[in-house]
């Protein structure tokens, strides 16, 4: 199979629609990361996504819809506070988990009676979803456990010869996946942190809780990104809490190719020590947008990546740190 990267035009959207309704998958851009899209109503199309990605069968998918789609076609209950969240944050990087009508493929939610739904803000994604006019399940367009893609080229590197079409919508500006929020209870509960923060949600609806994964045997997860090691580059990774710990490790390294991933605030210390530095930037937004691209760069230039946790831990950085900790092996330094 030849994999083609094409710009988003009326002609390529028509081509994508033919592929989707024939049970195939198409990679699409969003403002967070690129997604691997398939027809949420089509069992075979949904199973094709799991097959192509190598995705675990118990890891649920998110249904993407355009801003005018009638959610009551696919959700069983829409609490008033969820409507408030949509009014403020959508279209945007927020996924809401509702009780499901059960009309989408049973493989989407992996046997659960809930459905995760997102309305992406990316203009190309909205054009694609309006053309389809059905829910499109679209997990990140990367091989399972590899670093998520923020460009069409990243998708091509993972899926060349495996999918027919990648719609190129430029670089993803958000950089990490959406916040996933369960709205099946009395208050919203964040299942996966992202670009919309707990504080922002609480400011709109008065309260917001966070899910702490402590699953008992046999319990199923409601959200992707909860259980498995994700976002990992194909090189050895070491994650340190402080720049001092990272510097000590760097100076002891005997490998020929070592790089350091860190925020701009401490980058100068590593440059002075002679390290190849992958600079995350200064702001929360910069660090979110750059993280996955730099992790992919790391696997091409080094055998060992030393990563240093940014100093700020809350807000958007909760999501950034969640991804960084899943991508890298944390080193517990004893003092």
C-alpha positions as CSV (number, residue, x, y, z in Angstrom):
1,X,0.0,0.0,0.0
2,X,1.2,3.5,-0.9
3,X,0.7,6.1,1.8
4,X,0.1,9.6,0.5
5,X,0.3,12.9,2.3
6,X,-2.1,15.4,0.9
7,X,-3.3,18.9,1.8
8,X,-6.9,19.4,2.9
9,X,-9.0,20.3,-0.1
10,X,-12.6,19.5,-1.3
11,X,-11.1,16.8,-3.4
12,X,-9.0,15.1,-0.7
13,X,-11.9,15.3,1.7
14,X,-14.1,13.5,-0.8
15,X,-11.3,10.9,-1.1
16,X,-11.1,10.6,2.6
17,X,-14.9,10.1,2.9
18,X,-14.8,7.2,0.4
19,X,-12.0,5.6,2.4
20,X,-13.7,6.0,5.7
21,X,-17.1,4.6,4.5
22,X,-15.3,1.7,2.9
23,X,-14.0,0.7,6.4
24,X,-10.4,2.1,6.0
25,X,-8.6,4.7,8.2
26,X,-7.3,8.1,7.4
27,X,-4.9,10.2,9.5
28,X,-6.2,13.7,10.3
29,X,-4.8,16.8,12.0
30,X,-6.2,18.3,15.3
31,X,-4.9,21.1,17.4
32,X,-3.5,18.6,19.9
33,X,-1.9,15.7,17.9
34,X,-2.7,13.9,14.7
35,X,-5.4,11.2,14.9
36,X,-6.0,7.9,13.1
37,X,-9.6,8.3,12.1
38,X,-12.2,5.6,11.4
39,X,-16.0,5.3,11.3
40,X,-17.3,5.0,14.8
41,X,-20.4,3.0,13.6
42,X,-18.3,0.4,11.7
43,X,-17.1,-2.6,13.7
44,X,-14.5,-3.5,11.0
45,X,-13.3,0.1,10.7
46,X,-12.8,0.4,14.4
47,X,-11.0,-2.9,14.6
48,X,-8.8,-1.8,11.8
49,X,-7.5,1.1,14.0
50,X,-6.6,-1.3,16.8
51,X,-4.9,-3.5,14.3
52,X,-2.9,-0.8,12.5
53,X,-1.8,0.8,15.8
54,X,-1.1,-2.4,17.7
55,X,-3.3,-0.9,20.3
56,X,-4.4,-2.9,23.4
57,X,-8.0,-4.1,23.0
58,X,-9.0,-2.7,26.4
59,X,-7.9,0.9,25.7
60,X,-11.1,2.8,24.7
61,X,-11.2,5.3,21.8
62,X,-12.5,8.9,21.6
63,X,-15.3,9.8,19.1
64,X,-14.7,13.1,17.3
65,X,-17.6,15.2,16.0
66,X,-18.1,18.5,14.2
67,X,-19.4,21.5,16.2
68,X,-22.9,21.2,14.8
69,X,-23.3,17.5,15.4
70,X,-26.3,16.4,17.6
71,X,-24.7,14.7,20.6
72,X,-28.0,13.2,21.7
73,X,-27.6,10.7,18.8
74,X,-24.8,9.1,20.7
75,X,-25.0,10.1,24.3
76,X,-27.7,9.0,26.8
77,X,-27.6,11.9,29.2
78,X,-26.2,15.4,29.0
79,X,-25.8,17.0,32.4
80,X,-26.2,20.8,32.7
81,X,-22.7,21.3,33.9
82,X,-21.4,19.4,30.8
83,X,-23.3,21.9,28.6
84,X,-21.5,24.7,30.4
85,X,-18.2,23.1,29.8
86,X,-18.9,22.8,26.1
87,X,-20.0,26.4,25.9
88,X,-16.7,27.6,27.3
89,X,-14.2,25.2,26.0
90,X,-15.5,23.6,22.8
91,X,-14.4,23.4,20.1
92,X,-11.1,22.7,21.8
93,X,-8.8,20.3,23.6
94,X,-11.4,18.9,26.0
95,X,-12.9,15.4,25.8
96,X,-16.1,14.6,27.8
97,X,-17.1,11.1,28.8
98,X,-20.9,10.6,28.8
99,X,-23.3,7.7,29.3
100,X,-23.6,6.1,25.8
101,X,-26.7,5.3,23.8
102,X,-24.8,2.2,22.6
103,X,-25.2,3.1,19.0
104,X,-21.5,3.3,18.1
105,X,-19.5,0.2,17.6
106,X,-19.1,-1.9,20.7
107,X,-15.4,-1.9,20.1
108,X,-15.1,1.9,20.6
109,X,-15.6,1.9,24.4
110,X,-14.2,-1.7,24.9
111,X,-17.4,-2.9,26.5
112,X,-18.1,0.1,28.7
113,X,-21.5,1.9,28.8
114,X,-19.8,5.3,28.4
115,X,-18.5,7.2,25.4
116,X,-15.7,9.8,25.2
117,X,-16.5,12.6,22.8
118,X,-14.4,15.5,21.5
119,X,-15.0,18.5,19.3
120,X,-11.6,19.6,17.9
121,X,-10.9,23.2,17.2
122,X,-8.6,22.6,14.2
123,X,-10.2,24.0,11.0
124,X,-9.0,21.1,8.9
125,X,-10.4,18.6,11.4
126,X,-13.7,20.4,11.5
127,X,-13.9,20.4,7.7
128,X,-13.1,16.6,7.7
129,X,-15.8,16.0,10.3
130,X,-18.4,18.0,8.6
131,X,-17.7,16.1,5.4
132,X,-18.1,12.8,7.2
133,X,-21.1,14.0,9.4
134,X,-20.7,10.9,11.6
135,X,-18.6,10.3,14.8
136,X,-15.0,9.5,13.9
137,X,-12.9,7.6,16.4
138,X,-9.4,9.0,16.2
139,X,-6.7,7.9,18.7
140,X,-3.3,9.5,18.2
141,X,-1.8,8.5,14.9
142,X,1.3,6.7,16.2
143,X,2.2,3.1,16.7
144,X,1.1,2.0,20.2
145,X,3.4,3.3,23.0
146,X,5.5,5.4,20.5
147,X,5.6,9.2,20.7
148,X,2.4,10.9,19.6
149,X,2.6,12.7,16.2
150,X,2.4,16.5,15.8
151,X,3.0,16.6,12.1
152,X,2.0,14.7,9.0
153,X,5.6,13.5,8.6
154,X,5.5,12.0,12.1
155,X,2.5,10.0,11.0
156,X,4.2,8.9,7.8
157,X,7.2,7.6,9.8
158,X,5.0,5.3,11.8
159,X,2.5,4.3,9.1
160,X,4.1,4.4,5.7
161,X,2.7,1.5,3.7
162,X,0.0,0.8,6.4
163,X,-2.6,3.4,5.7
164,X,-3.7,5.0,2.5
165,X,-4.0,8.7,3.3
166,X,-2.6,11.4,5.7
167,X,-4.4,14.8,5.6
168,X,-1.8,17.4,6.2
169,X,-3.0,20.3,8.4
170,X,0.4,21.6,9.5
171,X,2.0,21.3,12.9
172,X,-0.3,20.7,15.9
173,X,-0.1,23.9,18.0
174,X,-1.3,22.3,21.3
175,X,1.2,19.4,21.3
176,X,-0.3,17.1,23.9
177,X,-3.6,15.2,23.9
178,X,-6.8,16.6,25.1
179,X,-7.9,16.7,28.7
180,X,-10.4,13.8,29.3
181,X,-13.1,14.6,31.8
182,X,-15.8,12.2,33.1
183,X,-19.2,13.9,33.2
184,X,-21.3,10.8,34.3
185,X,-21.3,11.8,38.0
186,X,-22.4,14.8,40.1
187,X,-19.1,16.7,39.4
188,X,-16.6,16.4,36.5
189,X,-13.6,14.1,37.1
190,X,-10.4,14.5,35.1
191,X,-9.3,11.1,33.8
192,X,-6.3,12.4,31.8
193,X,-4.8,15.8,32.2
194,X,-4.2,18.0,29.2
195,X,-4.4,21.6,28.0
196,X,-7.6,22.4,29.8
197,X,-6.8,22.4,33.5
198,X,-8.6,21.3,36.6
199,X,-8.6,24.9,37.8
200,X,-10.2,26.1,34.5
201,X,-12.9,23.5,34.7
202,X,-13.7,24.2,38.4
203,X,-13.9,27.9,37.6
204,X,-16.7,27.2,35.2
205,X,-18.8,24.6,37.1
206,X,-17.7,25.1,40.7
207,X,-15.8,21.8,41.3
208,X,-13.6,19.3,39.6
209,X,-11.9,16.2,40.8
210,X,-9.0,14.1,39.5
211,X,-9.0,10.4,39.0
212,X,-6.1,8.5,40.6
213,X,-5.6,5.2,38.7
214,X,-5.8,2.4,41.3
215,X,-7.6,-0.2,39.3
216,X,-8.7,-3.5,40.8
217,X,-8.4,-6.7,38.7
218,X,-11.0,-6.8,36.0
219,X,-11.9,-3.1,36.2
220,X,-11.9,-1.3,32.8
221,X,-10.6,2.2,32.2
222,X,-12.9,5.0,30.8
223,X,-10.1,6.9,29.1
224,X,-7.1,6.4,26.9
225,X,-3.7,7.3,28.4
226,X,-4.4,5.9,31.9
227,X,-2.7,2.5,32.3
228,X,0.0,1.9,29.7
229,X,3.4,3.3,29.1
230,X,3.0,5.8,26.3
231,X,4.8,8.4,24.2
232,X,8.2,6.6,24.4
233,X,11.0,7.4,22.0
234,X,13.1,4.6,20.6
235,X,16.2,5.3,22.8
236,X,17.0,4.8,26.4
237,X,15.5,7.5,28.6
238,X,16.3,8.7,32.1
239,X,14.1,11.2,33.9
240,X,15.5,13.3,36.8
241,X,13.7,15.7,39.2
242,X,16.4,18.4,39.1
243,X,19.0,19.8,36.8
244,X,21.7,19.0,39.3
245,X,20.8,15.3,39.2
246,X,20.7,15.4,35.4
247,X,24.1,17.0,35.2
248,X,25.7,14.4,37.5
249,X,24.3,11.6,35.3
250,X,25.4,13.4,32.1
251,X,29.0,13.6,33.4
252,X,29.1,9.9,34.1
253,X,27.7,8.8,30.8
254,X,30.1,6.7,28.6
255,X,27.8,6.3,25.7
256,X,28.8,8.1,22.5
257,X,25.5,9.8,21.9
258,X,23.7,11.5,24.7
259,X,21.2,14.4,24.6
260,X,19.4,16.4,27.3
261,X,15.8,17.4,27.3
262,X,15.0,20.3,29.6
263,X,13.3,23.7,29.9
264,X,15.1,26.9,28.9
265,X,15.6,27.9,32.5
266,X,18.3,25.2,33.0
267,X,19.4,24.6,29.4
268,X,22.5,26.9,29.8
269,X,24.0,24.6,32.5
270,X,23.9,21.6,30.1
271,X,25.2,23.7,27.2
272,X,28.2,24.8,29.4
273,X,28.9,21.1,30.2
274,X,29.0,20.3,26.5
275,X,25.7,18.6,26.1
276,X,23.5,18.4,23.1
277,X,20.3,20.1,24.4
278,X,16.7,19.7,23.3
279,X,15.2,22.9,24.6
280,X,11.5,22.6,25.7
281,X,11.1,26.4,26.0
282,X,10.0,28.7,28.7
283,X,6.2,28.8,28.9
284,X,3.7,26.1,29.6
285,X,2.4,26.4,26.0
286,X,5.8,26.1,24.5
287,X,6.7,23.0,26.5
288,X,3.4,21.3,25.6
289,X,3.8,22.1,21.9
290,X,7.5,21.1,21.7
291,X,7.5,17.9,23.8
292,X,6.6,15.2,21.3
293,X,8.6,16.7,18.5
294,X,11.7,16.8,20.7
295,X,11.1,13.2,21.9
296,X,11.0,12.1,18.3
297,X,14.2,14.2,17.5
298,X,15.9,12.5,20.4
299,X,15.5,9.0,19.0
300,X,17.2,10.1,15.9
301,X,20.3,11.7,17.4
302,X,21.1,9.9,20.6
303,X,21.4,6.5,22.4
304,X,20.5,7.9,25.8
305,X,18.1,10.8,26.5
306,X,18.5,12.5,29.9
307,X,15.3,14.4,30.7
308,X,14.8,16.9,33.5
309,X,11.4,17.7,34.9
310,X,10.4,21.3,34.5
311,X,10.2,23.3,37.7
312,X,6.5,24.2,37.3
313,X,4.2,21.3,38.2
314,X,0.6,22.6,38.0
315,X,-1.7,23.9,35.4
316,X,-0.9,22.8,31.9
317,X,2.3,21.4,33.2
318,X,0.3,18.6,34.9
319,X,-0.4,17.2,31.5
320,X,3.1,17.8,30.2
321,X,4.6,16.0,33.2
322,X,2.1,13.2,32.8
323,X,3.3,12.6,29.3
324,X,7.0,13.0,30.2
325,X,6.8,10.6,33.0
326,X,5.1,8.0,30.8
327,X,7.7,8.5,28.1
328,X,10.8,8.2,30.3
329,X,12.2,6.0,33.0
330,X,12.3,7.9,36.2
331,X,15.5,7.8,38.2
332,X,15.1,7.8,42.0
333,X,18.2,9.6,43.3
334,X,18.9,8.8,46.9
335,X,20.4,11.7,48.9
